[in-house]
């Protein structure tokens, strides 16, 4: 997922930043920049683990991440 901090998503920027920081700190996601956008993706180890366990959600306590198949 890539987004610009300009209201592109229908959520408050502070809420998005807060949750992405938690995910990044926990090692769940990795990030990189593409111009003015910041891109996030599941860390390969997390993706592999979820795939092997066939989980469709990841409950982090603060939020639940749902994955599309």
C-alpha positions in Angstrom: 0.0 0.0 0.0 1.3 3.4 -0.9 -0.2 6.7 0.2 0.5 10.4 0.3 -0.3 12.3 3.5 -2.9 14.4 1.7 -6.3 12.9 2.5 -6.0 10.2 -0.1 -7.4 7.7 2.4 -10.7 8.3 4.2 -9.2 8.2 7.6 -7.5 10.8 9.8 -3.8 11.1 9.0 -2.9 10.8 12.7 -4.8 7.5 13.0 -3.1 6.1 9.9 0.4 7.2 11.1 -0.2 5.8 14.6 -1.2 2.4 13.4 1.5 2.2 10.7 4.1 3.1 13.4 2.9 0.3 15.6 3.0 -2.1 12.7 6.5 -0.9 11.7 7.9 -1.1 15.3 6.5 -4.6 15.7 8.3 -5.7 12.5 5.0 -6.5 10.8 5.5 -4.1 7.9 8.4 -2.6 6.1 8.4 0.7 4.3 10.0 2.7 1.5 9.5 6.0 -0.2 8.4 6.6 -3.8 8.5 10.3 -4.5 6.0 11.9 -2.1 4.4 8.6 -1.2 5.3 6.3 1.6 4.8 2.6 0.8 4.1 -0.2 3.2 4.1 -3.9 2.7 3.9 -6.9 5.0 7.4 -8.1 6.1 8.2 -11.2 4.1 8.5 -13.4 7.2 5.0 -12.3 8.4 3.5 -12.8 5.0 5.0 -16.3 4.8 3.8 -17.2 8.3 0.3 -16.0 7.6 0.3 -17.9 4.3 1.4 -21.1 5.9 -1.2 -20.8 8.7 -3.9 -19.7 6.2 -4.9 -16.9 8.5 -7.1 -14.1 7.1 -6.7 -11.7 9.9 -3.9 -10.5 12.2 -5.2 -9.2 15.6 -2.6 -6.7 17.1 -4.8 -5.7 20.0 -4.9 -2.1 18.9 -6.3 -3.1 15.5 -7.1 -6.1 13.3 -5.6 -6.3 9.9 -7.7 -8.3 7.3 -6.0 -9.7 4.2 -7.7 -10.2 0.9 -7.1 -13.4 -0.9 
